[in-house]
Amino acid sequence: MSVVDLPYTADVAAETDPIFRPLAHVIPPVEWPLHAPYVSAINRLKRDRNAVILAHNYQVPEIFYTVADIVGDSLALAMKAAETKADVIVLCGVHFMAETAKLVNPGKTVLVPDLKAGCSLAESITAADVRLLREKYPGVPVVTYVNTSAEVKAESDVCVTSGNALQIVEALGVPRIIFLPDEYLAKYVASKTNVEIVAWKGHCEVHERFSGDDVRRFRRDDPSLVVIAHPECPPDVLAEADFVGSTQGMTEYVGELSAKRASERRPRVLLMTECSMADNVSGRYPSIEFVRPCNLCPHMKRNTLPKVLHSLEAMEFEVTIDPEIAARARRAVERMLEFSRQPRD
């Protein structure tokens, strides 16, 4: 794909300045003339195509805040994708998320800006691996993290996200489950339930690089530092954290901190997750000071404004799933969504 530089004209500046002004503390002003022409073109083309852009919390701010219509963690994106009236969905995230959007929107066109936006967790397990696990543990339900391919979902009983994994594991009402593929998330869930969990040894290449020593090093400089960690982090990180949760849960917790401490010293927060998450949360809560350990996901960063524009212009790259696999995978995803809609005690 060739990238064409678009001009930053007076008309583009006038059109996009209202978008940029609230984001000046997140997006450097010197960068805005580069982004603004693409923001203008993308938002115009979305209307022409009846398209909607879904962006994961790990997307760069210039995508997350200026062209995305729906933002959130993988569960929020899946649920909102199921409700959209748009004809075209552009998924700014990684490939398994686009597959999930396609599963719940089989009649819509789902596009990804870059086919190489993969996921180390999704690549850590195959459908054949799941079938072998079923042979080894006959009758044990397979609970699969959404960070997996459609082929793996098709071999599963139910999907989960980091935000609803514990709820769904306990709602199954069984003494033992197979949990795929993230080992650390499985261990975290196991620490919160009496259900026996058989775990796979998949890891996220971003979160597995954090350590408890990292947290302790930051806290030596500021003992009052609030540490918030994603459950894909290793157990020694979670043991040091003040709060553990999904990206949506982390955002909500920061919001609670912001509200509680409005009259106190500006709180400092360490987010143990992908680097852009702090940029995007700071856009909502500018009163919070973020300490950024900044592990980047190379796959999430493959999505750029020029690629999003090209995706809409050329209607590339379309996500397709074999119908037989899609039918079985859809059942696992829909079962997750049903659990997620149920009221909690």
MOPEDA-V86269 format. One record per residue. N is the residue number from 1. PHI is phi in degrees with one decimal (NA if undefined). OMEGA is omega in degrees with one decimal (NA if undefined). NEAR is the number of other ideal C-beta (glycine too) atoms within 12 Angstrom. Layout:
BEGIN
n/phi/omega/near
N/PHI/OMEGA/NEAR
N/PHI/OMEGA/NEAR
END
This chain:
BEGIN
n/phi/omega/near
1/NA/176.9/19
2/-88.0/-178.9/9
3/-102.5/179.7/17
4/-105.3/176.9/13
5/-71.3/178.9/15
6/-97.9/-176.7/25
7/-76.4/175.9/16
8/-95.4/-174.9/25
9/-94.4/177.1/15
10/-62.7/178.6/14
11/-66.2/178.1/16
12/-64.0/179.3/26
13/-60.3/-179.2/22
14/-65.4/-178.5/14
15/-70.2/-171.6/20
16/-98.1/-178.7/34
17/-57.8/177.2/22
18/-62.5/176.4/16
19/-72.3/-173.1/29
20/-75.9/-171.2/32
21/-51.5/-180.0/16
22/-71.2/-174.4/17
23/-108.8/-174.4/31
24/-62.4/177.9/20
25/-85.3/-178.2/21
26/-110.3/179.3/30
27/-105.0/-179.0/32
28/-57.7/-179.4/16
29/-54.5/-178.8/17
30/-66.2/-179.3/11
31/-86.9/-171.6/21
32/-60.9/177.8/29
33/-59.4/176.3/25
34/-79.6/-176.9/24
35/-82.0/-168.9/39
36/-54.6/-179.6/34
37/-61.1/178.2/30
38/-71.8/177.1/38
39/-58.4/179.6/40
40/-61.6/-177.1/33
41/-66.5/-179.3/33
42/-65.8/-178.4/41
43/-64.5/176.4/31
44/-68.7/-176.8/22
45/-70.5/175.3/27
46/-58.0/179.7/30
47/-64.4/-179.3/19
48/-64.8/-176.1/16
49/-90.7/-168.9/26
50/50.8/-175.9/18
51/-110.2/175.8/35
52/-130.4/179.3/35
53/-109.1/175.3/46
54/-103.0/-178.1/49
55/-129.4/176.4/44
56/-72.7/-178.6/50
57/-60.2/-178.7/49
58/-92.1/178.2/46
59/-74.7/179.3/47
60/-64.7/-175.8/39
61/-56.8/-177.4/38
62/-68.2/170.3/38
63/-90.4/-173.2/43
64/-58.2/-171.8/42
65/-101.2/-171.2/36
66/-112.7/-178.4/41
67/-125.0/-177.6/43
68/-73.1/176.1/38
69/-96.3/-179.9/32
70/-132.5/179.0/32
71/-127.5/177.1/35
72/154.2/176.7/34
73/-83.3/-173.3/41
74/-64.4/178.2/47
75/-67.6/-179.8/38
76/-59.7/179.9/35
77/-64.9/-179.9/47
78/-64.3/-178.1/45
79/-68.2/-179.8/31
80/-70.7/176.6/32
81/-60.9/-179.6/41
82/-69.2/-176.5/31
83/-102.5/-171.4/21
84/-68.6/176.8/28
85/-98.6/-178.6/16
86/-69.6/175.8/30
87/-85.4/-175.2/21
88/-127.1/176.0/35
89/-117.2/171.8/48
90/-106.4/-175.9/51
91/-100.3/175.3/52
92/-94.1/-178.5/52
93/-171.1/175.5/54
94/-126.1/-165.2/45
95/-62.2/-177.6/37
96/-63.6/177.7/43
97/-67.1/177.3/49
98/-67.0/175.6/47
99/-61.2/179.2/46
100/-63.0/176.8/52
101/-60.7/178.6/47
102/-67.9/-179.8/37
103/-59.8/-177.4/44
104/-91.2/176.6/40
105/-135.0/-173.1/34
106/-61.9/-178.1/27
107/-91.7/-177.7/16
108/-103.1/174.2/30
109/-86.0/178.8/29
110/-113.6/-176.7/42
111/-118.1/169.6/43
112/-122.5/-179.4/42
113/-68.4/-178.0/47
114/-147.0/-178.0/30
115/-67.1/-177.7/22
116/-87.5/178.9/19
117/-77.5/-175.4/35
118/-101.8/-177.0/27
119/-159.8/-179.3/41
120/-63.3/178.0/27
121/-66.9/-179.5/39
122/-60.2/-178.0/37
123/-83.0/-176.3/24
124/-84.1/-177.0/30
125/-147.9/179.1/37
126/-121.2/176.8/23
127/-60.8/178.5/27
128/-62.8/176.8/15
129/-60.6/-179.2/27
130/-66.1/179.2/37
131/-62.3/177.1/21
132/-66.2/177.3/18
133/-64.8/177.5/31
134/-64.7/176.4/22
135/-66.4/-178.6/15
136/-73.7/-178.7/15
137/-125.4/-175.7/24
138/-61.9/176.8/13
139/82.6/-179.4/15
140/-86.8/-178.4/25
141/-62.8/177.8/34
142/-101.5/178.5/43
143/-106.5/-170.7/49
144/-119.7/174.1/51
145/-60.1/-179.0/51
146/-65.0/178.0/52
147/-75.4/-177.8/50
148/-146.5/178.6/47
149/-73.9/176.6/42
150/-61.9/179.6/41
151/-62.5/178.2/29
152/-71.7/177.1/41
153/-58.0/-178.2/45
154/-64.1/179.3/32
155/-92.4/-171.1/34
156/-107.9/176.5/42
157/-88.6/-179.2/33
158/-157.6/174.2/36
159/-98.0/176.0/48
160/-142.3/167.4/46
161/-113.8/177.3/45
162/-64.5/-178.4/41
163/-80.2/-176.8/39
164/-119.7/-174.8/38
165/-58.0/-178.4/47
166/-62.5/179.7/33
167/-56.8/-175.7/29
168/-74.1/178.2/40
169/-57.6/-179.2/40
170/-74.0/-179.3/25
171/-69.0/179.3/27
172/-65.8/175.9/28
173/68.6/179.8/14
174/-120.8/-177.1/24
175/-78.8/-175.0/17
176/-146.7/175.2/23
177/-138.8/169.4/37
178/-97.5/-177.2/38
179/-117.4/-175.1/46
180/-127.6/-17.1/48
181/-102.5/-170.8/43
182/-82.2/-178.4/43
183/-63.8/-175.4/30
184/-71.9/175.4/40
185/-64.3/177.7/47
186/-60.9/179.7/37
187/-65.6/178.9/29
188/-64.5/178.5/35
189/-62.9/180.0/39
190/-59.9/-179.8/28
191/-72.7/-176.1/21
192/-110.3/-175.0/20
193/-142.3/174.2/26
194/-90.6/177.8/16
195/-69.7/176.6/29
196/-73.6/-176.1/19
197/-120.1/172.0/36
198/-92.7/-171.5/29
199/-107.2/169.3/33
200/-91.9/-175.7/35
201/-104.9/173.8/19
202/-87.3/179.7/32
203/-138.3/172.2/30
204/-83.7/-176.1/36
205/-67.9/175.0/26
206/-83.9/-171.8/36
207/-73.9/-178.0/42
208/-68.0/-179.0/28
209/-81.4/177.0/25
210/-76.4/178.0/39
211/-142.7/175.2/23
212/-60.6/177.1/21
213/-61.6/177.0/17
214/-59.1/-178.7/30
215/-62.1/-178.3/32
216/-63.4/178.2/21
217/-64.2/177.9/18
218/-65.6/-177.2/30
219/-73.2/176.0/21
220/-62.5/178.6/12
221/-77.5/-178.9/14
222/-150.0/-178.1/20
223/-61.3/-178.6/12
224/-87.5/-178.3/21
225/-57.3/177.0/29
226/-93.2/-175.6/35
227/-105.5/-179.5/39
228/-121.8/-172.5/42
229/-128.4/174.2/42
230/-84.2/-177.2/45
231/-69.1/170.4/45
232/-78.2/177.1/49
233/-74.9/177.4/42
234/-61.0/-177.0/32
235/-56.3/-178.2/27
236/-69.1/174.1/20
237/-72.3/-178.4/36
238/-63.1/179.4/33
239/-65.4/-179.3/23
240/-90.5/-170.7/28
241/-81.3/173.0/35
242/-83.3/179.3/27
243/-148.8/176.5/27
244/-123.9/179.3/37
245/-173.4/176.4/37
246/-64.8/179.4/39
247/-61.9/176.5/45
248/-67.8/177.8/32
249/-63.3/177.8/33
250/-63.7/179.3/44
251/-61.9/179.9/35
252/-64.7/179.3/24
253/-66.3/175.7/31
254/-61.5/177.4/40
255/-61.0/177.0/24
256/-65.4/177.2/22
257/-61.7/-178.7/34
258/-61.8/-179.2/26
259/-71.0/-177.0/17
260/-69.1/-170.3/16
261/-108.0/-177.6/21
262/-57.9/-177.8/15
263/-100.8/-178.3/10
264/-103.5/175.9/15
265/-60.9/-178.9/14
266/-54.9/-177.1/20
267/-70.7/175.9/30
268/-110.3/-173.9/29
269/-125.1/174.7/39
270/-108.2/177.9/39
271/-97.3/178.8/51
272/-92.0/179.8/48
273/-163.2/-176.9/50
274/-62.9/-167.5/41
275/-60.4/-176.4/31
276/-66.2/178.4/38
277/-58.0/179.6/46
278/-64.6/177.9/37
279/-60.3/-175.2/32
280/-74.8/177.9/40
281/-69.6/179.3/39
282/-65.2/175.7/34
283/-64.0/178.9/33
284/-85.5/-173.5/29
285/-128.0/-176.9/31
286/-65.0/179.1/18
287/-76.0/-179.6/25
288/-90.4/173.6/35
289/-95.0/-177.0/26
290/-104.4/169.8/38
291/-95.5/-170.9/27
292/-112.0/173.2/24
293/-70.2/164.1/32
294/60.5/164.6/22
295/-91.2/-176.9/30
296/-93.8/171.3/24
297/-90.4/-177.7/36
298/-65.2/-178.8/20
299/-77.5/177.6/34
300/-59.1/-175.8/41
301/-78.8/174.1/28
302/-71.1/179.4/30
303/-81.0/179.5/43
304/-135.7/177.9/26
305/-59.2/177.3/42
306/-58.4/179.1/29
307/-70.1/176.8/34
308/-62.6/178.6/47
309/-61.8/179.1/37
310/-60.7/-179.6/28
311/-58.4/179.5/42
312/-73.8/-179.5/37
313/-67.7/-174.9/28
314/-94.7/-174.8/18
315/55.0/176.3/22
316/-123.1/-5.8/22
317/-105.5/-173.5/27
318/-78.4/178.2/23
319/-93.9/177.3/38
320/-125.5/-179.4/21
321/-135.5/176.6/30
322/-53.1/-173.9/20
323/-55.6/-178.6/15
324/-67.6/176.9/12
325/-66.6/-178.7/25
326/-60.4/-178.3/29
327/-61.5/-178.9/18
328/-75.0/178.8/28
329/-65.3/-179.0/38
330/-61.4/179.8/31
331/-61.3/-179.9/24
332/-67.3/179.1/41
333/-70.7/-179.6/47
334/-64.3/176.7/26
335/-65.0/175.1/30
336/-60.0/-178.4/41
337/-63.7/177.1/32
338/-63.7/177.4/20
339/-60.1/-175.3/31
340/-67.9/179.3/31
341/-84.4/-178.7/19
342/-74.6/177.6/15
343/-65.6/177.8/8
344/-96.0/176.4/13
345/-69.6/NA/6
END
